[in-house]
Amino acid sequence: MRILTVFTGGTIACSENGGTLSPDSANSALLLRLYRNKTGDDETEFISVQPFSILSENMDFDRLDALADCLLAQSMADYDGVIVAHGTDTLAYTAAYLSLRFGKCAPPVVLVSANYPLADSRSNGVDNFCGAMAFLRAKRGEGVFVSYRNGDSFTTIHRGSEVMPHLPYSDSVFSLFDNVYGRAEGGEFLRDPDYRERGLPKPEGLPDGRVLWLRAHVGMSFPVDLSGVRAVLLEGYHSGTLPTDGEPLRDFCALAKREGVPVFLTGACEGFAYESKLMYDELNIRVLPPMSPVAAYVLLSGIK
């Protein structure tokens, strides 16, 4: 096999110096060495590139574009797969971005990360890399994926567009509705028979500007200035509801309508017809189909 490995930084690339974790380019070679030591795989050829090296909390759309440009600059047909080593904080954002940018690409692209630096015995970084390799070796999918082991004995393979943002204080990775693509165990990949493929729509005609992302919470207040905003993304409560019985949301939606800024809602579940949801049409709130809030944000932000 011939694998393109793209190193971008993150915990999987970090070393500790004086109690501080920082990206260390030397850990690129360490990851590959640990993989070979664990699996005995001396035949796979790894070709490595590094478009940048950052802590992933510093990811922005300029760097996402740079990552995509780095991939596009390669002769992808020469590889059996691509593995992108990435940090966990913005893992879902990059997975969604690449999913939207590259679609059902071949060869597939798999993002791997680590909950602790590779030198830490608690790290799942090598297991995540091994899971990515098992998936690529099986040749059972096209597109963008994430390989990650939570506390389980196996490593889960997620569709990139399905990955949910991390919960606070947790390093676990989950897919929307637990809709996982498969798992890697004992060096083998097993496709999940219950996996459901979902595409992502692409809203057209949005103005230039940024996306304003607001999450529902008790006592919610809204901005009074939408200058430079191309779209508003409202993230509802877990059942997709919003505080529709008060004036703040009504006034905000009226402002958005006057300014010509579309308002979208993510998180609305089917089968729960609460009366609060009956107000969405009146408030000009466009309900998005089920998707990760991160995927919705990236989708509305617009990509090349």
Secondary structure, DSSP 8 states (H G I E B T S, - for coil): -EEEEEE-BSGGGEEEETTEEEE-THHHHHHHHHHHHHH---S-EEEEE-S--B-GGG--HHHHHHHHHHHHTS-GGG-SEEEEE--STTHHHHHHHHHHHH-S-SS-EEEE--SS-TTSTT--HHHHHHHHHHHHHHT---SEEEEE--SSSSEEEEEGGGB----TT-----BGGG---EEEETTEEEE-TT----------S--SSEEEEEE--TT----S--TTEEEEEEE--TTS---TTSHHHHHHHHHHHHHT--EEEE---TT---GGGGGTTTTTEEE--S--HHHHHHHHH---
